[in-house]
Amino acid sequence: KKSDYDKYLWIWEGELLKRHEALVFKDKFEVKAFVEPDNIIPYYGSDFGVEDPTTLIRCYIQDNDLYITHDSFLVGQSADLENIVERWSEDVPGSLTHVITADSAWKQSILFLKNKGFKIKGAKKGPNSIIDGINYLRSFNKIYIHPRCQHTIVEFNLYSWKIDKMSGQIQPVPEDKNNHLCGDALR
């Protein structure tokens, strides 16, 4: 309790672990309401899933800060392709008029959404794209998340590096969970 109060609250009081040292974006983000300037260039990213959620995120960059303005997070039946068209249009402004960079492994989903009017393309992924993407996101001075982006906020608070079970040491490999918006769609 004295040496790591957040960890104490997590283990003994059952609260959400807030600022654990293994968090990928520890001390890099802030939840903050902001007004979007008129002259920004919005960026859109998507990640598809069957067991995992299907996501869409909207952001912009200003003065080496990243601002996350909107998100869409669909699971199960709500992630049906027909429903995605409606939800993305409602949840994320400009998603029909701006280019969306999506998980390139889902070619059929990308083609379907193109046929529905979305300007969507597959992302180019390299052998180190996950770590490179994390390093790029961490290179911003700060990442601001609008309070309406509740799913993004949860993921930023949970996305962690793997911890070795034997030594307890943090590994330079991210966990493959809680990363659909903050990891896959955003990078």
Number of C-alpha atoms within 10 A of each C-alpha: 10 6 7 10 12 17 19 15 15 14 13 9 10 10 12 14 16 15 16 15 13 18 21 24 23 17 12 16 20 15 18 14 12 13 8 10 9 6 6 11 11 18 18 24 25 27 24 23 15 11 8 17 19 23 27 29 28 25 21 16 15 11 8 11 16 20 23 28 22 21 25 23 24 19 15 12 9 14 20 13 15 12 13 19 18 10 17 21 16 12 16 17 15 17 24 18 12 15 16 25 22 25 21 17 13 13 13 10 16 23 14 15 19 14 11 12 12 21 16 24 19 17 16 10 11 8 7 8 13 16 15 13 15 18 14 11 20 18 14 16 13 18 23 20 23 21 17 15 18 15 18 28 20 15 18 24 20 24 22 24 19 18 16 10 8 6 7 9 12 16 13 12 13 20 16 13 12 19 22 26 27 25 23 23 24 25 21
